[in-house]
Structures are given as structure tokens and as C-alpha cells.
Amino acid sequence: MVQGISKRVVVVKSPDKRIFEEAIFILREDALSSSGVSAEDIVKEACRAASGYLRRGRGKRFIKPAMFTAAGLALAGLGWGIAMIL
């Protein structure tokens, strides 16, 4: 459904195209009129938010999925070995 409402947006191009191409921020209606915020401030904040998202997304996985698989196989083999002995 298409609405006839016009919104102000800030589009930030991604420095790392493998993750996403661009981030789109939709401005509040009163963003420029209140609190003395300039357009440059808004663009800087959008860039900061986008780069913060990239930093948060990296490095969260301490154990890779292959390591989970290997650990599961090792535990299954250990359980099987114990079952065969008993």
C-alpha cells in the first residue's frame, strides 16, 4: 500500500557492502524545527548510529558454529563409548 505522506529521510551508504548497502533513517517531523539541531548534526548522528551497528555486529560469536558441531560430536562419541563399556 502506498501512502501519500512525505517523510524526510537520511540515507547512509555502508562502507562494508557485504553486510548491507545502505541504512535509511526516517526523521521525526520536529527534528529540524526543535532543539536547534542542524542538518549536519542529523547526518553525523545517522553515520554514527550506522557505524555503531556495524561494530556491535562484529565479534559477538566467540564459538563458531563448526566448533559447536565438533563439540557435539565429541560428546556423542564420549556418550557412546561409555554406553559400550557399561
MMTF fields as JSON, N, C-alpha, C and O atoms, coordinates in Angstrom:
{
  "mmtfVersion": "1.0.0",
  "mmtfProducer": "UNKNOWN",
  "numBonds": 343,
  "numAtoms": 344,
  "numGroups": 86,
  "numChains": 1,
  "numModels": 1,
  "chainsPerModel": [1],
  "groupsPerChain": [86],
  "chainIdList": ["A"],
  "bondAtomList": [4, 2, 8, 6, 12, 10, 16, 14, 20, 18, 24, 22, 28, 26, 32, 30, 36, 34, 40, 38, 44, 42, 48, 46, 52, 50, 56, 54, 60, 58, 64, 62, 68, 66, 72, 70, 76, 74, 80, 78, 84, 82, 88, 86, 92, 90, 96, 94, 100, 98, 104, 102, 108, 106, 112, 110, 116, 114, 120, 118, 124, 122, 128, 126, 132, 130, 136, 134, 140, 138, 144, 142, 148, 146, 152, 150, 156, 154, 160, 158, 164, 162, 168, 166, 172, 170, 176, 174, 180, 178, 184, 182, 188, 186, 192, 190, 196, 194, 200, 198, 204, 202, 208, 206, 212, 210, 216, 214, 220, 218, 224, 222, 228, 226, 232, 230, 236, 234, 240, 238, 244, 242, 248, 246, 252, 250, 256, 254, 260, 258, 264, 262, 268, 266, 272, 270, 276, 274, 280, 278, 284, 282, 288, 286, 292, 290, 296, 294, 300, 298, 304, 302, 308, 306, 312, 310, 316, 314, 320, 318, 324, 322, 328, 326, 332, 330, 336, 334, 340, 338],
  "bondOrderList": [1, 1, 1, 1, 1, 1, 1, 1, 1, 1, 1, 1, 1, 1, 1, 1, 1, 1, 1, 1, 1, 1, 1, 1, 1, 1, 1, 1, 1, 1, 1, 1, 1, 1, 1, 1, 1, 1, 1, 1, 1, 1, 1, 1, 1, 1, 1, 1, 1, 1, 1, 1, 1, 1, 1, 1, 1, 1, 1, 1, 1, 1, 1, 1, 1, 1, 1, 1, 1, 1, 1, 1, 1, 1, 1, 1, 1, 1, 1, 1, 1, 1, 1, 1, 1],
  "groupList": [{"groupName": "MET", "atomNameList": ["N", "CA", "C", "O"], "elementList": ["N", "C", "C", "O"], "formalChargeList": [0, 0, 0, 0], "bondAtomList": [1, 0, 2, 1, 3, 2], "bondOrderList": [1, 1, 2], "singleLetterCode": "M", "chemCompType": "L-PEPTIDE LINKING"}, {"groupName": "VAL", "atomNameList": ["N", "CA", "C", "O"], "elementList": ["N", "C", "C", "O"], "formalChargeList": [0, 0, 0, 0], "bondAtomList": [1, 0, 2, 1, 3, 2], "bondOrderList": [1, 1, 2], "singleLetterCode": "V", "chemCompType": "L-PEPTIDE LINKING"}, {"groupName": "GLN", "atomNameList": ["N", "CA", "C", "O"], "elementList": ["N", "C", "C", "O"], "formalChargeList": [0, 0, 0, 0], "bondAtomList": [1, 0, 2, 1, 3, 2], "bondOrderList": [1, 1, 2], "singleLetterCode": "Q", "chemCompType": "L-PEPTIDE LINKING"}, {"groupName": "GLY", "atomNameList": ["N", "CA", "C", "O"], "elementList": ["N", "C", "C", "O"], "formalChargeList": [0, 0, 0, 0], "bondAtomList": [1, 0, 2, 1, 3, 2], "bondOrderList": [1, 1, 2], "singleLetterCode": "G", "chemCompType": "PEPTIDE LINKING"}, {"groupName": "ILE", "atomNameList": ["N", "CA", "C", "O"], "elementList": ["N", "C", "C", "O"], "formalChargeList": [0, 0, 0, 0], "bondAtomList": [1, 0, 2, 1, 3, 2], "bondOrderList": [1, 1, 2], "singleLetterCode": "I", "chemCompType": "L-PEPTIDE LINKING"}, {"groupName": "SER", "atomNameList": ["N", "CA", "C", "O"], "elementList": ["N", "C", "C", "O"], "formalChargeList": [0, 0, 0, 0], "bondAtomList": [1, 0, 2, 1, 3, 2], "bondOrderList": [1, 1, 2], "singleLetterCode": "S", "chemCompType": "L-PEPTIDE LINKING"}, {"groupName": "LYS", "atomNameList": ["N", "CA", "C", "O"], "elementList": ["N", "C", "C", "O"], "formalChargeList": [0, 0, 0, 0], "bondAtomList": [1, 0, 2, 1, 3, 2], "bondOrderList": [1, 1, 2], "singleLetterCode": "K", "chemCompType": "L-PEPTIDE LINKING"}, {"groupName": "ARG", "atomNameList": ["N", "CA", "C", "O"], "elementList": ["N", "C", "C", "O"], "formalChargeList": [0, 0, 0, 0], "bondAtomList": [1, 0, 2, 1, 3, 2], "bondOrderList": [1, 1, 2], "singleLetterCode": "R", "chemCompType": "L-PEPTIDE LINKING"}, {"groupName": "PRO", "atomNameList": ["N", "CA", "C", "O"], "elementList": ["N", "C", "C", "O"], "formalChargeList": [0, 0, 0, 0], "bondAtomList": [1, 0, 2, 1, 3, 2], "bondOrderList": [1, 1, 2], "singleLetterCode": "P", "chemCompType": "L-PEPTIDE LINKING"}, {"groupName": "ASP", "atomNameList": ["N", "CA", "C", "O"], "elementList": ["N", "C", "C", "O"], "formalChargeList": [0, 0, 0, 0], "bondAtomList": [1, 0, 2, 1, 3, 2], "bondOrderList": [1, 1, 2], "singleLetterCode": "D", "chemCompType": "L-PEPTIDE LINKING"}, {"groupName": "PHE", "atomNameList": ["N", "CA", "C", "O"], "elementList": ["N", "C", "C", "O"], "formalChargeList": [0, 0, 0, 0], "bondAtomList": [1, 0, 2, 1, 3, 2], "bondOrderList": [1, 1, 2], "singleLetterCode": "F", "chemCompType": "L-PEPTIDE LINKING"}, {"groupName": "GLU", "atomNameList": ["N", "CA", "C", "O"], "elementList": ["N", "C", "C", "O"], "formalChargeList": [0, 0, 0, 0], "bondAtomList": [1, 0, 2, 1, 3, 2], "bondOrderList": [1, 1, 2], "singleLetterCode": "E", "chemCompType": "L-PEPTIDE LINKING"}, {"groupName": "ALA", "atomNameList": ["N", "CA", "C", "O"], "elementList": ["N", "C", "C", "O"], "formalChargeList": [0, 0, 0, 0], "bondAtomList": [1, 0, 2, 1, 3, 2], "bondOrderList": [1, 1, 2], "singleLetterCode": "A", "chemCompType": "L-PEPTIDE LINKING"}, {"groupName": "LEU", "atomNameList": ["N", "CA", "C", "O"], "elementList": ["N", "C", "C", "O"], "formalChargeList": [0, 0, 0, 0], "bondAtomList": [1, 0, 2, 1, 3, 2], "bondOrderList": [1, 1, 2], "singleLetterCode": "L", "chemCompType": "L-PEPTIDE LINKING"}, {"groupName": "CYS", "atomNameList": ["N", "CA", "C", "O"], "elementList": ["N", "C", "C", "O"], "formalChargeList": [0, 0, 0, 0], "bondAtomList": [1, 0, 2, 1, 3, 2], "bondOrderList": [1, 1, 2], "singleLetterCode": "C", "chemCompType": "L-PEPTIDE LINKING"}, {"groupName": "TYR", "atomNameList": ["N", "CA", "C", "O"], "elementList": ["N", "C", "C", "O"], "formalChargeList": [0, 0, 0, 0], "bondAtomList": [1, 0, 2, 1, 3, 2], "bondOrderList": [1, 1, 2], "singleLetterCode": "Y", "chemCompType": "L-PEPTIDE LINKING"}, {"groupName": "THR", "atomNameList": ["N", "CA", "C", "O"], "elementList": ["N", "C", "C", "O"], "formalChargeList": [0, 0, 0, 0], "bondAtomList": [1, 0, 2, 1, 3, 2], "bondOrderList": [1, 1, 2], "singleLetterCode": "T", "chemCompType": "L-PEPTIDE LINKING"}, {"groupName": "TRP", "atomNameList": ["N", "CA", "C", "O"], "elementList": ["N", "C", "C", "O"], "formalChargeList": [0, 0, 0, 0], "bondAtomList": [1, 0, 2, 1, 3, 2], "bondOrderList": [1, 1, 2], "singleLetterCode": "W", "chemCompType": "L-PEPTIDE LINKING"}],
  "groupTypeList": [0, 1, 2, 3, 4, 5, 6, 7, 1, 1, 1, 1, 6, 5, 8, 9, 6, 7, 4, 10, 11, 11, 12, 4, 10, 4, 13, 7, 11, 9, 12, 13, 5, 5, 5, 3, 1, 5, 12, 11, 9, 4, 1, 6, 11, 12, 14, 7, 12, 12, 5, 3, 15, 13, 7, 7, 3, 7, 3, 6, 7, 10, 4, 6, 8, 12, 0, 10, 16, 12, 12, 3, 13, 12, 13, 12, 3, 13, 3, 17, 3, 4, 12, 0, 4, 13],
  "groupIdList": [1, 2, 3, 4, 5, 6, 7, 8, 9, 10, 11, 12, 13, 14, 15, 16, 17, 18, 19, 20, 21, 22, 23, 24, 25, 26, 27, 28, 29, 30, 31, 32, 33, 34, 35, 36, 37, 38, 39, 40, 41, 42, 43, 44, 45, 46, 47, 48, 49, 50, 51, 52, 53, 54, 55, 56, 57, 58, 59, 60, 61, 62, 63, 64, 65, 66, 67, 68, 69, 70, 71, 72, 73, 74, 75, 76, 77, 78, 79, 80, 81, 82, 83, 84, 85, 86],
  "secStructList": [7, 7, 7, 7, 7, 7, 7, 7, 3, 3, 3, 3, 3, 7, 1, 7, 6, 6, 6, 7, 1, 3, 3, 3, 3, 3, 7, 7, 6, 6, 6, 6, 6, 1, 6, 6, 7, 7, 2, 2, 2, 2, 2, 2, 2, 2, 2, 2, 2, 2, 2, 2, 2, 2, 2, 2, 2, 6, 6, 7, 7, 1, 1, 7, 2, 2, 2, 2, 2, 2, 2, 2, 2, 2, 2, 2, 2, 2, 2, 2, 2, 2, 2, 2, 2, 7],
  "xCoordList": [0.848, 0.0, 0.898, 1.876, 0.573, 1.332, 0.543, -0.645, 1.219, 0.568, 1.072, 2.193, 0.273, 0.643, 1.325, 1.203, 2.043, 2.691, 4.164, 4.833, 4.653, 6.058, 6.855, 6.461, 7.954, 8.823, 10.215, 10.629, 10.93, 12.329, 13.173, 12.965, 14.124, 14.963, 16.433, 16.786, 17.278, 18.721, 19.171, 18.874, 19.889, 20.392, 21.903, 22.604, 22.398, 23.828, 24.326, 23.838, 25.289, 25.889, 26.822, 27.534, 26.821, 27.634, 29.069, 29.296, 30.035, 31.425, 31.742, 32.702, 30.953, 31.162, 29.946, 28.937, 30.028, 28.876, 28.497, 27.454, 29.325, 28.979, 27.815, 27.072, 27.653, 26.615, 25.32, 24.272, 25.388, 24.228, 24.69, 25.823, 23.817, 24.171, 24.013, 24.861, 22.922, 22.667, 21.719, 20.962, 21.783, 20.874, 19.98, 20.455, 18.713, 17.746, 17.172, 16.593, 17.334, 16.806, 15.667, 15.833, 14.525, 13.366, 13.339, 13.284, 13.379, 13.434, 12.066, 11.036, 12.079, 10.845, 10.414, 11.24, 9.141, 8.611, 9.22, 9.427, 9.503, 10.008, 11.53, 12.058, 12.239, 13.678, 14.454, 15.365, 14.111, 14.844, 14.307, 15.039, 13.057, 12.459, 12.698, 12.662, 12.942, 13.101, 14.548, 15.318, 14.899, 16.169, 17.41, 18.515, 17.262, 18.412, 19.329, 20.538, 18.804, 19.598, 19.727, 18.735, 20.961, 21.184, 21.128, 21.172, 21.031, 21.013, 22.34, 22.366, 23.428, 24.745, 24.809, 25.389, 24.22, 24.172, 23.397, 23.78, 22.318, 21.485, 22.245, 22.185, 22.961, 23.735, 24.856, 25.102, 25.533, 26.594, 26.05, 26.668, 24.895, 24.286, 23.878, 24.036, 23.354, 22.97, 24.201, 24.153, 25.297, 26.536, 27.072, 27.544, 26.999, 27.478, 26.639, 27.176, 25.338, 24.454, 24.71, 24.724, 24.913, 25.169, 26.506, 26.597, 27.538, 28.838, 28.817, 29.507, 28.042, 27.9, 27.237, 27.59, 26.285, 25.625, 26.617, 26.588, 27.491, 28.486, 29.458, 29.82, 29.882, 30.815, 30.163, 30.812, 28.879, 28.198, 28.027, 28.089, 27.812, 27.558, 28.783, 28.657, 29.96, 31.193, 31.69, 31.529, 32.292, 32.96, 32.05, 32.52, 30.795, 29.902, 30.006, 29.721, 30.402, 30.496, 31.877, 32.855, 31.951, 33.222, 33.464, 34.606, 32.392, 32.499, 31.777, 30.581, 32.499, 31.942, 31.005, 31.136, 30.059, 29.146, 29.875, 29.415, 30.991, 31.747, 32.281, 32.38, 32.618, 33.103, 31.976, 32.197, 30.756, 29.6, 29.377, 29.1, 29.5, 29.313, 30.36, 30.036, 31.619, 32.689, 32.496, 32.709, 32.095, 31.854, 30.696, 30.77, 29.651, 28.515, 28.896, 28.482, 29.702, 30.156, 31.05, 30.955, 31.918, 32.792, 31.983, 32.265, 30.982, 30.135, 29.34, 29.173, 28.847, 28.098, 29.007, 28.602, 30.239, 31.197, 31.558, 31.678, 31.733, 32.036, 30.874, 31.082, 29.668, 28.481, 28.359, 28.023, 28.623, 28.554, 29.616, 29.361, 30.821, 31.916, 31.592, 31.854, 31.029, 30.645, 29.544, 29.568, 28.583, 27.483, 27.985, 27.452, 29.012, 29.554, 30.313, 30.311, 30.964, 31.714, 30.766, 31.01, 29.691, 28.752, 27.884, 27.008],
  "yCoordList": [-1.169, 0.0, 1.237, 1.297, 2.196, 3.435, 4.544, 4.729, 5.279, 6.396, 7.692, 7.747, 8.712, 9.995, 10.915, 12.136, 10.346, 11.154, 11.296, 10.316, 12.503, 12.778, 12.757, 13.374, 12.056, 11.961, 12.439, 12.326, 12.974, 13.331, 12.158, 11.61, 11.781, 10.642, 11.006, 11.936, 10.249, 10.33, 8.943, 7.954, 8.865, 7.604, 7.596, 8.481, 6.576, 6.447, 5.234, 4.123, 5.438, 4.338, 3.553, 4.135, 2.256, 1.394, 1.329, 1.209, 1.407, 1.219, -0.245, -0.539, -1.157, -2.591, -3.152, -3.45, -3.299, -3.718, -5.181, -5.615, -5.953, -7.36, -7.498, -8.477, -6.532, -6.631, -5.983, -6.629, -4.72, -4.042, -2.914, -2.445, -2.481, -1.444, -0.046, 0.826, 0.151, 1.468, 1.361, 0.4, 2.371, 2.461, 3.677, 4.736, 3.524, 4.604, 5.002, 4.178, 6.265, 6.81, 7.758, 8.659, 7.564, 8.431, 9.455, 9.097, 10.721, 11.797, 12.058, 11.908, 12.445, 12.883, 14.197, 14.937, 14.477, 15.689, 16.953, 17.942, 16.919, 18.108, 18.09, 18.871, 17.226, 17.079, 18.351, 18.726, 19.007, 20.208, 21.472, 22.45, 21.459, 22.683, 22.856, 23.978, 21.76, 21.871, 21.643, 21.011, 22.139, 21.937, 22.379, 21.952, 23.207, 23.784, 22.783, 23.01, 21.693, 20.671, 21.036, 21.32, 21.024, 21.345, 20.079, 18.965, 20.263, 19.129, 18.37, 17.146, 19.094, 18.452, 17.572, 16.487, 18.034, 17.235, 15.943, 14.885, 16.038, 14.861, 13.846, 12.649, 14.305, 13.39, 12.737, 11.54, 13.511, 12.946, 11.89, 10.842, 12.163, 11.197, 9.921, 8.824, 10.053, 8.883, 8.043, 6.816, 8.691, 7.964, 7.269, 6.134, 7.951, 7.359, 6.135, 5.112, 6.249, 5.12, 3.925, 2.779, 4.202, 3.112, 2.439, 1.213, 3.215, 2.606, 1.88, 0.873, 2.37, 1.672, 0.319, -0.64, 0.238, -1.027, -2.026, -3.203, -1.573, -2.466, -2.969, -4.146, -2.102, -2.513, -3.508, -4.461, -3.303, -4.229, -5.596, -6.605, -5.653, -6.924, -7.806, -9.024, -7.217, -7.984, -8.467, -7.795, -9.635, -10.141, -10.707, -10.977, -10.892, -11.431, -12.938, -13.499, -13.594, -15.047, -15.451, -15.319, -15.938, -16.418, -17.842, -18.233, -18.624, -20.005, -20.123, -19.85, -20.521, -20.652, -21.858, -22.782, -21.857, -22.999, -24.329, -25.366, -24.316, -25.556, -26.101, -27.314, -25.209, -25.658, -26.302, -27.283, -25.744, -26.365, -27.77, -28.701, -27.917, -29.221, -30.212, -31.347, -29.771, -30.648, -31.034, -32.187, -30.075, -30.367, -31.351, -32.252, -31.201, -32.12, -33.526, -34.507, -33.612, -34.933, -35.588, -36.792, -34.796, -35.34, -35.851, -36.928, -35.089, -35.531, -36.772, -37.668, -36.833, -38.008, -39.236, -40.325, -39.053, -40.17, -40.621, -41.818, -39.663, -39.997, -40.758, -41.756, -40.291, -40.977, -42.384, -43.317, -42.553, -43.859, -44.782, -45.96, -44.232, -45.041, -45.515, -46.667, -44.639, -45.012, -46.057, -47.005, -45.89, -46.859, -48.236, -49.251, -48.278, -49.57, -50.27, -51.498, -49.481, -50.071, -50.644, -51.716, -49.923, -50.383, -51.426, -51.965],
  "zCoordList": [0.0, 0.0, 0.0, 0.744, -0.811, -0.908, -0.237, -0.502, 0.635, 1.291, 0.686, 0.181, 0.731, 0.163, 1.155, 1.052, 2.117, 3.14, 2.786, 2.46, 2.854, 2.566, 3.868, 4.858, 3.857, 5.03, 4.648, 3.494, 5.629, 5.423, 5.879, 6.962, 5.047, 5.36, 5.193, 4.467, 5.883, 5.722, 5.288, 5.958, 4.167, 3.654, 3.831, 3.34, 4.544, 4.8, 4.026, 4.233, 3.142, 2.383, 3.29, 4.108, 3.15, 4.008, 3.503, 2.3, 4.408, 3.985, 3.693, 2.981, 4.231, 4.039, 3.324, 3.962, 2.009, 1.2, 1.401, 0.911, 2.112, 2.34, 3.306, 3.248, 4.187, 5.212, 4.735, 4.709, 4.36, 3.809, 2.897, 3.007, 2.0, 1.046, 1.633, 1.436, 2.35, 2.905, 4.092, 4.227, 4.943, 6.079, 5.854, 5.445, 6.116, 5.906, 7.252, 7.96, 7.599, 8.842, 8.503, 7.681, 9.122, 8.909, 10.034, 11.21, 9.668, 10.656, 11.258, 10.601, 12.501, 13.14, 12.504, 11.969, 12.563, 11.955, 12.556, 11.852, 13.844, 14.526, 14.702, 15.494, 13.99, 14.195, 13.864, 14.602, 12.786, 12.388, 13.041, 13.198, 13.417, 13.96, 15.459, 15.965, 16.169, 17.618, 18.04, 17.318, 19.165, 19.869, 19.1, 19.436, 18.096, 17.409, 16.74, 16.687, 16.232, 15.57, 14.096, 13.425, 13.6, 12.192, 11.342, 11.863, 10.036, 9.115, 9.187, 9.065, 9.385, 9.511, 10.757, 10.721, 11.85, 13.083, 12.867, 13.366, 12.129, 11.866, 11.035, 11.316, 10.014, 9.17, 9.974, 9.833, 10.812, 11.654, 12.603, 12.794, 13.197, 14.115, 13.38, 13.915, 12.162, 11.373, 11.031, 11.116, 10.648, 10.341, 11.587, 11.516, 12.728, 13.974, 14.348, 14.773, 14.188, 14.52, 13.603, 14.053, 12.312, 11.36, 11.641, 11.591, 11.934, 12.214, 13.553, 13.714, 14.516, 15.788, 15.616, 16.301, 14.711, 14.434, 13.855, 14.215, 12.965, 12.382, 13.442, 13.435, 14.347, 15.402, 16.349, 16.779, 16.685, 17.59, 16.97, 17.674, 15.665, 14.998, 14.884, 14.763, 14.919, 14.767, 16.12, 17.139, 16.107, 17.292, 18.371, 19.476, 18.099, 19.12, 19.23, 20.288, 18.178, 18.21, 18.671, 17.935, 19.878, 20.389, 19.928, 19.685, 19.804, 19.365, 18.024, 17.924, 17.025, 15.677, 15.616, 16.419, 14.671, 14.541, 14.318, 14.798, 13.607, 13.394, 14.723, 14.906, 15.634, 16.938, 17.74, 18.45, 17.627, 18.283, 17.737, 18.493, 16.429, 15.795, 16.297, 16.646, 16.329, 16.783, 18.251, 18.626, 19.074, 20.49, 20.645, 21.48, 19.875, 19.929, 19.515, 20.133, 18.445, 18.002, 19.047, 19.284, 19.673, 20.709, 21.894, 22.418, 22.32, 23.435, 23.073, 23.901, 21.838, 21.411, 21.384, 21.791, 20.902, 20.865, 22.262, 22.522, 23.169, 24.553, 25.185, 25.874, 24.954, 25.488, 24.913, 25.643, 23.636, 23.006, 23.585, 23.834, 23.798, 24.367, 25.767, 26.114, 26.569, 27.945, 27.919, 28.703, 27.027, 26.918, 26.504, 26.953, 25.648, 25.202, 26.326, 26.411, 27.191, 28.297, 29.348, 29.9, 29.614, 30.634, 30.033, 30.71]
}
